């Protein structure tokens, strides 16, 4: 399993006091999963789901851990598996998946560690080699 977590803080929407959060993203059973939990004196709130993380979860993880850059080891490789991986993981429209595939063949595609690990695993299953830089 590949996972990353961060601890954002913000004012509680219920009582106005400070609340501490835990934002997490992981790969489980070949899919992205995310969690956002808030703890405050007035109670705890938890939200989780499968698929791409909501912006606030992803932003907290990127702020804490940064991004990783994934590249194809042979940028001349042409395969429909590359845009398909992005469509499968992120539900991107074809045009956006093709742009992500082009980045992977060029300067690299940036994502969180779990996102990069999942795309790399899907491409490896399709016989394509990648590297993280």
C-alpha positions, 0 to 999 in steps of 0.5 A, a space after each residue: 500500500 502507498 499512502 501519505 497523510 497531512 495535518 491541516 488546521 482551520 477554524 471549526 465551522 460549527 463553534 469557531 474554535 481551532 480544529 485539527 484535521 487529518 488528510 490521507 490518500 492511499 492506494 488500496 486494491 488498485 484504486 485511490 482512496 482518501 480520508 479527511 477527519 476533523 477533530 474539535 472540542 465540539 465533535 469529530 467529522 469524518 469524510 472518505 471516498 474512493 477515487 481522486 481526492 478532493 482538492 483540499 485533501 490533495 492540497 494538504 498532502 502536496 503541502 506536506 509531502 510535495 509532488 513526485 514526477 513520473 516519466 516513461 523510461 522510453 519516451 518514444 513508447 506509444 501505447 494507448 495504455 498511457 492515456 487509459 491509465 489516467 482515465 481509469 485513475 482520475 476519470 479524465 476526459 480523453 483530451 485531458 488524458 492525452 495531455 497527461 500522457 504527453 507530459 509523461 513522455 516529456 518532462 514528466 507527470 507530477 502527482 502525489 506519491 500514491 497517484 504516481 505509484 498507482 499510475 506506475 503500477 498500471 503502466 507496469 501491468 501493461 508492460 511499460 517501464 517508468 521512473 520517478 524523478 
